[in-house]
Amino acid sequence: MVRALQVRRLLSAPLEIQSRASMSDLLSRIARERSEAAFGELFQRYALKVKAYMLRQGADSATAEELAQETLLVVWRKAALYSAEKGSLSTWIFTIARNLRIDRLRKESAWQELPDNIAETLVSDDQAPDEAVSDRQREVRVRAVLAELSAEQRQVVEMAYVEGLSHSEISERLGLPLGTVKSRMRLAYQKVRTALEELK
Amino acid sequence: MTGKIEHHLDAATLMAFSAGCLGEPLSAVAAAHLEMCAHCRAELVDIDLIGGVLLEGMPASGVLNAQAALPAMPGDVVPMSGRNGGPGGKDKARYSDGPQSFAARIGVDLAHVPWRRLGPGVWHYRVKLSPGVKGDLRLLKIAAGKRMPEHGHGGSELTLVLDGAYRDERGEYRCGDIQDVDEADEHQPVADPQLGCVCIIASEQRVRYKGIVNRLLQPLIGI
């Protein structure tokens, strides 16, 4: 019941969307004017979230803080590359944070470096901008779907994304066959995909 | 790239890639497939939204200083790009040359791989992983028409065809195709009768290829 209410609130959340739009404004001020004030606001909203994410991934506090600052520094440097009309800001920041975390773990082997944002780079070329539903709208949908996942699906998704555990590690931790972990992941994704297809 | 890619990454594998928890060898091969496969890239864009939403949901307690994050000289900035924001355009060429760019990244020249013979018609080359990393990443070359013995897998395994093709119970795998299996799967691949096959195989666990190939050498003893 509470969950249903929350979901409804998310779906009809003009405030939420507005605040996101203003986040994009901040970003374009960073891109165009190099506004440190705008950066400060964006930083307040995301740096601690990124730090919390890094802590859950197993980083110690100093490293988590460092990685959070590095993440926001990339946002500062690459603000001009982000597409304010289309993009989901939190998803962009998530991919930056994730890549920095992976780089940190793999510092010793240069060849492992993944190209920056494989997904974003290419898809933006594949779709015409005007026919694409904005990522912000899509993000609202995904949030609603995640809120409605069954507890067991939600658990594996969070263990992977937030705690950074591989499917095999999740299967050991939960005492489940690897196939079961994978099928829960797939079911969760299936719901996301169905919801996103409804938008098209 | 020639031909259309028919075999894709499993959604669960894409999610692990998006979450950044796929592990070094699997993630190297998944990235190589993504570079060649628009279908999987589009799926990854959707899947990355999950990470964005979960990041947005993280608690934000405590204090961090924004000034500390900024460089003393705010000069090191990436300029505005042309259309649509994405770092697309120029970088794109990097992705379209298929197997070569991937091979170069792992320090291999596909024309001059220092192959080591595993058995008749089968060669391999082990790619070095970071210190302490679990798993196995290696190139495998199989002569035209060569049949591998039926075998299972330990944990998750990704096979990406870089040249030629192979066929098994599930279909034909050509350049750019990926086979995404786990421990429950068994198969018996046969290399293309004309082209043979070069592929890269990433496993979560160390694989005993010698054992698999040895069984080829002992047809009379039986498997």
Boltz contact constraints between the chains, C-beta under 6 A:
constraints:
  - contact:
      token1: [A, 40]
      token2: [B, 66]
      max_distance: 6.0
  - contact:
      token1: [A, 43]
      token2: [B, 66]
      max_distance: 6.0
  - contact:
      token1: [A, 47]
      token2: [B, 64]
      max_distance: 6.0
  - contact:
      token1: [A, 48]
      token2: [B, 60]
      max_distance: 6.0
  - contact:
      token1: [A, 48]
      token2: [B, 62]
      max_distance: 6.0
  - contact:
      token1: [A, 48]
      token2: [B, 64]
      max_distance: 6.0
  - contact:
      token1: [A, 49]
      token2: [B, 55]
      max_distance: 6.0
  - contact:
      token1: [A, 49]
      token2: [B, 58]
      max_distance: 6.0
  - contact:
      token1: [A, 49]
      token2: [B, 60]
      max_distance: 6.0
  - contact:
      token1: [A, 52]
      token2: [B, 58]
      max_distance: 6.0
  - contact:
      token1: [A, 52]
      token2: [B, 59]
      max_distance: 6.0
  - contact:
      token1: [A, 53]
      token2: [B, 55]
      max_distance: 6.0
  - contact:
      token1: [A, 53]
      token2: [B, 58]
      max_distance: 6.0
  - contact:
      token1: [A, 69]
      token2: [B, 69]
      max_distance: 6.0
  - contact:
      token1: [A, 72]
      token2: [B, 69]
      max_distance: 6.0
  - contact:
      token1: [A, 73]
      token2: [B, 69]
      max_distance: 6.0
  - contact:
      token1: [A, 77]
      token2: [B, 77]
      max_distance: 6.0
  - contact:
      token1: [A, 77]
      token2: [B, 78]
      max_distance: 6.0
  - contact:
      token1: [A, 78]
      token2: [B, 78]
      max_distance: 6.0
  - contact:
      token1: [A, 80]
      token2: [B, 78]
      max_distance: 6.0
  - contact:
      token1: [A, 80]
      token2: [B, 80]
      max_distance: 6.0
  - contact:
      token1: [A, 81]
      token2: [B, 78]
      max_distance: 6.0
  - contact:
      token1: [A, 81]
      token2: [B, 81]
      max_distance: 6.0
  - contact:
      token1: [A, 81]
      token2: [B, 87]
      max_distance: 6.0
  - contact:
      token1: [A, 82]
      token2: [B, 85]
      max_distance: 6.0
  - contact:
      token1: [A, 83]
      token2: [B, 84]
      max_distance: 6.0
  - contact:
      token1: [A, 83]
      token2: [B, 85]
      max_distance: 6.0
  - contact:
      token1: [A, 88]
      token2: [B, 52]
      max_distance: 6.0
  - contact:
      token1: [A, 90]
      token2: [B, 52]
      max_distance: 6.0
  - contact:
      token1: [A, 90]
      token2: [B, 55]
      max_distance: 6.0
  - contact:
      token1: [A, 90]
      token2: [B, 56]
      max_distance: 6.0
  - contact:
      token1: [A, 91]
      token2: [B, 48]
      max_distance: 6.0
  - contact:
      token1: [A, 91]
      token2: [B, 49]
      max_distance: 6.0
  - contact:
      token1: [A, 91]
      token2: [B, 52]
      max_distance: 6.0
  - contact:
      token1: [A, 94]
      token2: [B, 51]
      max_distance: 6.0
  - contact:
      token1: [A, 94]
      token2: [B, 52]
      max_distance: 6.0
  - contact:
      token1: [A, 94]
      token2: [B, 55]
      max_distance: 6.0
  - contact:
      token1: [A, 95]
      token2: [B, 48]
      max_distance: 6.0
  - contact:
      token1: [A, 98]
      token2: [B, 20]
      max_distance: 6.0
  - contact:
      token1: [A, 102]
      token2: [B, 20]
      max_distance: 6.0
  - contact:
      token1: [A, 106]
      token2: [B, 130]
      max_distance: 6.0
  - contact:
      token1: [A, 108]
      token2: [B, 130]
      max_distance: 6.0
  - contact:
      token1: [A, 109]
      token2: [B, 130]
      max_distance: 6.0
  - contact:
      token1: [A, 111]
      token2: [B, 105]
      max_distance: 6.0
  - contact:
      token1: [A, 111]
      token2: [B, 106]
      max_distance: 6.0
  - contact:
      token1: [A, 111]
      token2: [B, 107]
      max_distance: 6.0
  - contact:
      token1: [A, 114]
      token2: [B, 31]
      max_distance: 6.0
  - contact:
      token1: [A, 118]
      token2: [B, 34]
      max_distance: 6.0
  - contact:
      token1: [A, 119]
      token2: [B, 41]
      max_distance: 6.0
  - contact:
      token1: [A, 119]
      token2: [B, 44]
      max_distance: 6.0
  - contact:
      token1: [A, 119]
      token2: [B, 45]
      max_distance: 6.0
  - contact:
      token1: [A, 119]
      token2: [B, 48]
      max_distance: 6.0
  - contact:
      token1: [A, 120]
      token2: [B, 86]
      max_distance: 6.0
  - contact:
      token1: [A, 121]
      token2: [B, 86]
      max_distance: 6.0
  - contact:
      token1: [A, 121]
      token2: [B, 87]
      max_distance: 6.0
  - contact:
      token1: [A, 121]
      token2: [B, 88]
      max_distance: 6.0
  - contact:
      token1: [A, 121]
      token2: [B, 91]
      max_distance: 6.0
  - contact:
      token1: [A, 122]
      token2: [B, 41]
      max_distance: 6.0
  - contact:
      token1: [A, 123]
      token2: [B, 41]
      max_distance: 6.0
  - contact:
      token1: [A, 123]
      token2: [B, 42]
      max_distance: 6.0
  - contact:
      token1: [A, 123]
      token2: [B, 45]
      max_distance: 6.0
  - contact:
      token1: [A, 124]
      token2: [B, 84]
      max_distance: 6.0
  - contact:
      token1: [A, 124]
      token2: [B, 86]
      max_distance: 6.0
  - contact:
      token1: [A, 124]
      token2: [B, 88]
      max_distance: 6.0
  - contact:
      token1: [A, 125]
      token2: [B, 88]
      max_distance: 6.0
  - contact:
      token1: [A, 126]
      token2: [B, 38]
      max_distance: 6.0
  - contact:
      token1: [A, 129]
      token2: [B, 84]
      max_distance: 6.0
  - contact:
      token1: [A, 138]
      token2: [B, 49]
      max_distance: 6.0
  - contact:
      token1: [A, 139]
      token2: [B, 49]
      max_distance: 6.0
  - contact:
      token1: [A, 139]
      token2: [B, 52]
      max_distance: 6.0
  - contact:
      token1: [A, 142]
      token2: [B, 49]
      max_distance: 6.0
  - contact:
      token1: [A, 142]
      token2: [B, 53]
      max_distance: 6.0
  - contact:
      token1: [A, 143]
      token2: [B, 53]
      max_distance: 6.0
  - contact:
      token1: [A, 146]
      token2: [B, 53]
      max_distance: 6.0
  - contact:
      token1: [A, 160]
      token2: [B, 19]
      max_distance: 6.0
  - contact:
      token1: [A, 160]
      token2: [B, 21]
      max_distance: 6.0
  - contact:
      token1: [A, 161]
      token2: [B, 19]
      max_distance: 6.0
  - contact:
      token1: [A, 161]
      token2: [B, 51]
      max_distance: 6.0
  - contact:
      token1: [A, 161]
      token2: [B, 54]
      max_distance: 6.0
  - contact:
      token1: [A, 162]
      token2: [B, 54]
      max_distance: 6.0
  - contact:
      token1: [A, 164]
      token2: [B, 21]
      max_distance: 6.0
  - contact:
      token1: [A, 165]
      token2: [B, 21]
      max_distance: 6.0
  - contact:
      token1: [A, 166]
      token2: [B, 21]
      max_distance: 6.0
  - contact:
      token1: [A, 166]
      token2: [B, 23]
      max_distance: 6.0
  - contact:
      token1: [A, 167]
      token2: [B, 16]
      max_distance: 6.0
  - contact:
      token1: [A, 168]
      token2: [B, 155]
      max_distance: 6.0
  - contact:
      token1: [A, 168]
      token2: [B, 204]
      max_distance: 6.0
  - contact:
      token1: [A, 178]
      token2: [B, 182]
      max_distance: 6.0
  - contact:
      token1: [A, 179]
      token2: [B, 184]
      max_distance: 6.0
  - contact:
      token1: [A, 182]
      token2: [B, 12]
      max_distance: 6.0
  - contact:
      token1: [A, 185]
      token2: [B, 12]
      max_distance: 6.0
  - contact:
      token1: [A, 185]
      token2: [B, 15]
      max_distance: 6.0
  - contact:
      token1: [A, 186]
      token2: [B, 11]
      max_distance: 6.0
  - contact:
      token1: [A, 186]
      token2: [B, 12]
      max_distance: 6.0
  - contact:
      token1: [A, 189]
      token2: [B, 11]
      max_distance: 6.0
  - contact:
      token1: [A, 196]
      token2: [B, 46]
      max_distance: 6.0
